[in-house]
Amino acid sequence: MLHKIKTKYQQHRLKRAQKREVRKRQIDQIRNTLSAYDDAQIYWNASEAVIHERGPTWKVVMGIIILASIIGGIYFDAWTFSLAVAALATAYTVVHLQRPKAIDIKISDIGIKVGYRKYAYSQIRSFWLLYDPPYLATLNIRVNGQVIDDITIQLGNQSPAEVREFLMTKIPELEGQSEKLSDILLRLFKI
């Protein structure tokens, strides 16, 4: 009886692994198939996120803040707060051990392709550029029907004037936009 259950379980795991492999091949095939998005008018390669250089002072100060928060939570009988701070600090450390990937950004006649994600101009409500070198160089697009409706794309070494000039013919520009307070704080604290 136990042998029969074990064999059944192994067959089930094998089927699941085969299905995952087939799905992975299908996704790779779709991603590698060229589309009209790949016929780029403007093309550049940039990091998917800004890399902040954090020195030993930053690490020590953040360590002290986290440790003080955990100890304060324990002292005031707020165990859940202490656990939440420890979990967030651990998750932040694990995520930021990986370097951001370089991604291809292509602006074509039908939309914008960021890595493997495609945004048709019909999905994009508006765009704006934030440019304050060397700290800030981003193209921001506001998209319909997404969970996150504002998407930030790093410009890297791409000319913002060229991007703006091309996109103004396709979608409306939001003028007078500035960096969000949360983004400013994240950049200042190098988080």
Secondary structure, 3 states (H helix, E strand, C coil): CHHHHHHHHHHHHHHHHHHHHHHHHHHHHHHHCCCHHHCEEEEEEEECCCCCCCCHHHHHHHHHHHHHHHHHHHHCCCHHHHHHHHHHHHHHHHHHHCCCCEEEEEEECCEEEECCEEEECCCEEEEEEEEECCCEEEEEEEECCCCCCEEEEECCCCCHHHHHHHHCCCCCECCCCCCCHHHHHHHHCCC
